[in-house]
Amino acid sequence: MVESWVFTDSAVPASAATALDVLQKRIEARRLEIWLTSSRGRSLAIITNTERAMVMLLNDETDPGEHALSPGASSSSSGFVLANGQHDEYPDEDTVPLPEAMRIISHILTTGAPPADAAWSIDR
């Protein structure tokens, strides 16, 4: 069975192309924490400050998951606003530039896994 994805606030399955369009519109509307859920029960989280994004893939609610990396990045970025209003700051090493995040997200939605050339941390 092919894994399908939906935004957690919608029951409509999202193709990779549709999802990227919706993501862009939500980011432009300053909705900076976005979650998708798969038909296999996995979750894909995107938290952004509009320049960088933390991209996390979790197997279930209790899974510490895995996330995209920018190896060697040495500073940190703020402006990551969660849905509950909390403002976070993350090391740049634990986030990726937004265009790279979109590439990674598209690949995950299409294949179920991050691209082989993306730096990735398994946090389990």
N, C-alpha and C positions, 0 to 999 in steps of 0.2 A: 504494500500500500504506500502510495506517495504521501508524504507529510504535507499537510496544508496548514496555513497560518491565518489567524484572525487578530485584529486589534482587540485588546481586552475589553474595550467599551463598544464592540461591534460584533455581530454574529456573521458578518459577510466575509468569506475567505478573501485574502489579499494575495494577488500575484506579486511577484517581485517588483514589476514596473509600477503597479498600482500602489503598492506599499511605499515605495520611494517617493511617489508623488504626494501621498497622504502625509508621510513623515515631513517632507519639506514644508507643506502647508501648516502643519502643526507647529513646527519650529518657528516659522514666520509669525505665527499667532502667539508665540512665547509659551507654548506648551512644551516644556523642555524635558519632561520625563514621560517616556512612551514605552508601552509594553505590548508585545504580541505573544499569543499562546498558540502552540501547535496542536495538531490532532493527536500527537503522541504524548501530550501533557507537558512538553518542554516550554520554557519561557525565554523570550529574547527581550532584553531591556536596553533602551537607549536613553542615556541621560546626557544632555548637551548644554553648553553655554553659548551655542550658535557658532563657535569657532572650533571647538574640540568636543569629542564625545567619548563617554565610557560606553562600551558595547559589551554586554554580558549575556552569556548563554547558560541557562540552568536546566537541569533535568527534571526538577520538581521544586516544590516550595521549600524543602529543607536542604537542598543542594547548595553548597558554597559556590558551585559553578566554575566558570572560566571566563576570561575577558581578553580583549584586544590590548596590545601594548605598543608603546613607542620606545624601544630600547635606546638607552643613552640619553633620553630627554632628561634634563636636570632641573627644570624649574617646576612650578605648579601653576594651576589656573583656578580661578574662582568663577562664580556666576552660574554654577550648576544648581538650578532651582527644582526641587522635588515637588511632586504633586501636592504634598501636605504643606508647602510653603517654606520648608527648610532650605537654606542656602548652603551648598557644599563647596569645598575646594578639594581638588585632587592633584596628586603628582602628575605631571605631564607624561611620565613614563607609563601610567595606568590609563591613559586616554590616547585617542588618535585624532588627527585633523578630521574635520567633518567630511570632506570628500572621501577620505579613506574609510571612514565609518560607513558611509553609504555603499561603498564598494563591498565591504565585508558583509553588511546586512543583506545586500542583493544576493551575494553568493550563498549565505546561510539559507535564505528563503528559497533559493533555487535548488541547492544541493543538500541542505541539512547540516553543512559543516562550513567552518571558516575557510577562506582560500589558503592553499598550501604555503603561499608566500607571505601570509600575514603573521606578524609576531603575535604569539598567543600564550597566555598563562593559564595553566590548569590549577585551580585553587582548591581542589578536593583533597 
